[in-house]
Amino acid sequence: MSYGNALRHQIAQPGTTPLIGVYDMYSASVAAGHYDGIFVSGFGFAASYYGLPDIGFIAWPDMMGFVQRLRGAFPRHHLLVDIDDGYVDAEVACHVVGGLERIGASGVILEDQKRPRRCGHADGKQVLPLAEYLEKLDMVLATRKDLVVVARTDATEEADIIVRAQALAATDADVVLVDGVRSVEWIERIRGVVGDKPLMFNQIAGGKSPRLSLSELDELGVDVAIYSTPCLFAAHRAMDTALSELRLADGRLPGDEDGGAIGVAESTRLLAANITRHHPVPAARDSTDVSV
């Protein structure tokens, strides 16, 4: 089964499918031990690769290179990629989508923002005219083979949200995402207008959307949940704490007696798993496994 069809099959199963946002190969190595779905977050990648906020700095060759490394290390994980607005131009968007599918991405998210773009949970977002976005989306859909395509709107006006959600649901996109949804009531309203089309919800700490469990999202009819920044924000806190403690300890590193600090052996075992995932697997495989 192709990577795209494997993700499509997973989304169709009962319950809400979680995809965990990663920002580099190390965070992906940790996440891969807990979940079988990885989300390449634009917020996390902009922060990690450039040290810049998520306002449009990502260059598509950098993103494609990162996804290629991810697929090499995680041959059997679902891999959804945030491609922002397709890097402005529709022809570029199609080029990137074709390249990502050849690399082995499972799916992409294409948004309707116009430049200067913003994080989906930030103020000041502006959207393209709907017809212009739909033309770009149609070109991307015509380019992909099996790749899952998530159509995302960043509309903020209530009437516009409804109009765009309905329009996106009427396309051949596999999933609809309305980013920055502010309440459970609005999740229910959006669920109602997209019909049978799978619905995605984006959770980000400190964002505009309510914090909901997978069970709660399932009850609301949400098919996929992306968690954009759990690894990034956890690393931020952990690194800040570790360096503050190192300074207080006059530069003496913590030992095992200090609560089981991660050391060389644990880190090496984590990274070695990225090699062993390529070892032969037993003949009896789950029907959702993907071939490479």
Secondary structure, 3 states (H helix, E strand, C coil): CCHHHHHHHHHCCCCCEEEEEECCHHHHHHHCCCCCEEEECHHHHHHHHHCCCCCCCCCHHHHHHHHHHHHHHCCCCEEEEECCCCCCCHHHHHHHHHHHHHHCCCEEEEECECCCCCCCCCCCCCECCHHHHHHHHHHHHHHCCCCEEEEEECCCCHHHHHHHHHHHHCCCCCEEEECCCCCHHHHHHHHHHCCCCCEEEEECCCCCCCCCCHHHHHHCCCCEEEECCHHHHHHHHHHHHHHHHHHHCCCCCCCHHHCCCCCHHHHHHHHHHHHHCCCCCCCCCCCCCCCC
